[in-house]
C-alpha cells in the first residue's frame, strides 16, 4: 500500500513537472514556508523549487536552531534568493544581507523579495571575495535544466 501511494505521488510530481516544463515564460509559484518564487523555467536552481518547494531544505530547517529570531545572516552568492527567503523567515526581527553579483540573478532576487514583502532582506548587487588585487570576474551562465 505504501509503495502504491509513493508511486502515485511520484507520478503526480512527474506530471506536474512535465506541465511546468512546457511553460516558457517566468511565473510565480508557492514554495515551502508560504514563500512565493518567480520561476524562470530554464533555470536549474528554480527546477529544485518546482520539484521540492525549496532549495536545500536541510539548510533552512537547521538554521532555525542556530540563529535567533533577531539574528543576522549573510548570504554570499544569494542567487535569486532561494535560501535568502527562508533565512528571512527564520530571522523576522533580524536582517539578511544578500550579496549577488550576477545581474539576472539579482533582478530575480529583488522580484522574489518584493513578491514576499520581506523588509528584513538587504540585497546588494556586488561580488564578495577576499582578493584585493582581483579587479574583474567572469561569469559562466548555467541557465538550462540539467537534472542536478
Phi, psi and omega per residue, in radians:
X1 nan -0.789 3.124
X2 -1.105 -0.704 3.135
X3 -1.085 -0.738 3.112
X4 -1.095 -0.748 3.130
X5 -1.108 -0.777 3.115
X6 -1.057 -0.776 3.116
X7 -1.124 -0.684 3.121
X8 -1.096 -0.787 3.109
X9 -1.132 -0.713 3.127
X10 -1.089 -0.765 3.117
X11 -1.146 -0.665 3.102
X12 -1.086 -0.753 3.108
X13 -1.124 -0.762 3.116
X14 -1.035 -0.768 3.124
X15 -1.096 -0.707 3.112
X16 -1.111 -0.754 3.141
X17 -1.132 -0.674 3.094
X18 -1.095 -0.752 3.126
X19 -1.109 -0.815 -3.116
X20 -1.106 -0.649 -3.072
X21 -1.214 -0.317 3.099
X22 -1.369 -0.297 3.137
X23 -1.374 2.241 -3.091
X24 -1.832 -0.346 -3.130
X25 -1.615 2.609 3.055
X26 -1.047 2.577 3.129
X27 -2.603 2.901 -3.120
X28 -1.731 2.388 3.126
X29 -2.326 2.487 3.031
X30 -1.459 2.306 3.090
X31 -2.009 -2.835 3.109
X32 -1.144 2.847 3.141
X33 1.084 0.300 -3.138
X34 1.224 0.353 -3.099
X35 -1.565 2.508 3.058
X36 -1.787 2.477 3.141
X37 -2.242 2.377 2.959
X38 -1.371 2.003 -3.081
X39 -1.674 2.202 2.993
X40 -1.702 1.944 -2.988
X41 -0.974 -0.446 -3.113
X42 -1.753 0.287 -3.125
X43 -1.638 2.253 3.120
X44 -1.107 -0.679 -3.141
X45 -1.247 -0.724 3.113
X46 -1.111 -0.492 3.064
X47 -0.995 -0.651 3.113
X48 -1.168 -0.600 3.084
X49 -1.150 -0.781 3.103
X50 -1.035 -0.797 -3.034
X51 -1.304 -0.714 -2.990
X52 -2.040 -0.196 -3.105
X53 1.473 -0.145 -3.140
X54 -2.883 2.734 3.066
X55 -1.691 2.217 3.077
X56 0.845 1.089 -3.066
X57 -1.035 -0.421 3.134
X58 -1.091 -0.577 3.101
X59 -1.179 -0.858 -3.124
X60 -1.074 -0.703 -3.133
X61 -1.205 -0.742 -3.139
X62 -1.186 -0.563 -3.075
X63 -0.962 -0.711 -3.115
X64 -0.944 -0.551 -3.130
X65 -1.446 -0.227 -3.060
X66 -1.910 -0.396 -3.064
X67 -2.090 2.315 3.107
X68 -1.265 2.803 -3.102
X69 -1.151 -0.225 3.050
X70 -1.927 0.364 -3.089
X71 -1.338 3.061 3.111
X72 -2.082 2.306 3.132
X73 -2.128 2.342 3.025
X74 -1.868 2.074 3.091
X75 -1.907 1.680 -3.105
X76 -1.597 2.097 -2.997
X77 1.432 0.894 -2.998
X78 -1.164 -0.292 -3.103
X79 0.981 -2.301 -3.107
X80 -1.613 0.185 3.117
X81 1.620 0.340 -3.049
X82 -1.133 -0.437 2.980
X83 -1.909 -0.454 3.123
X84 -0.996 -0.777 -3.090
X85 -1.109 -0.878 3.071
X86 -1.076 -0.634 3.081
X87 -1.004 -0.772 -3.115
X88 -1.079 -0.587 3.099
X89 -1.187 -0.582 -3.128
X90 -1.332 -0.390 -3.130
X91 -2.145 1.107 -3.053
X92 -1.078 -0.463 3.115
X93 -1.752 -0.022 -3.108
X94 -1.830 -2.731 -3.114
X95 -2.372 2.551 2.998
X96 -2.086 2.061 3.080
X97 -1.661 2.005 -3.053
X98 -1.923 2.037 -3.115
X99 -1.885 2.169 3.124
X100 -2.507 2.229 -3.063
X101 -1.763 -0.163 3.125
X102 -1.577 2.178 -3.038
X103 -1.047 -0.767 3.141
X104 -1.115 -0.796 3.122
X105 -1.123 -0.685 -3.125
X106 -1.105 -0.732 3.096
X107 -1.072 -0.721 3.125
X108 -1.194 -0.649 3.061
X109 -1.028 -0.852 3.132
X110 -1.047 -0.728 3.131
X111 -1.120 -0.730 -3.137
X112 -1.158 -0.647 3.080
X113 -1.115 -0.790 -3.140
X114 -1.101 -0.765 -3.139
X115 -0.998 -0.571 -3.058
X116 -1.787 0.022 3.136
X117 0.862 0.826 -3.126
X118 -1.676 1.801 -3.085
X119 -1.488 -0.117 -3.129
X120 -1.639 0.176 3.050
X121 -1.813 2.250 3.085
X122 -1.993 1.760 -3.108
X123 -1.477 2.505 3.113
X124 -2.286 2.235 3.114
X125 -1.559 1.446 3.120
X126 -2.884 2.782 3.096
X127 -1.613 2.477 3.074
X128 -1.975 2.156 3.132
X129 -2.685 2.962 -3.022
X130 -1.920 0.207 -3.125
X131 -1.858 1.838 -3.106
X132 -1.171 -0.265 -3.140
X133 -1.541 -0.179 -3.123
X134 -1.352 2.091 -3.098
X135 -1.867 -0.520 -3.105
X136 -2.238 2.584 3.011
X137 -2.245 2.641 -3.140
X138 -2.042 2.321 3.137
X139 -1.750 2.414 3.020
X140 -2.005 1.866 -3.062
X141 -1.375 2.344 3.088
X142 -2.246 1.482 -3.010
X143 -1.726 -0.341 -3.039
X144 -1.402 2.579 3.065
X145 -1.202 2.172 -3.104
X146 -2.206 0.251 3.035
X147 1.438 0.081 3.109
X148 -1.574 nan nan
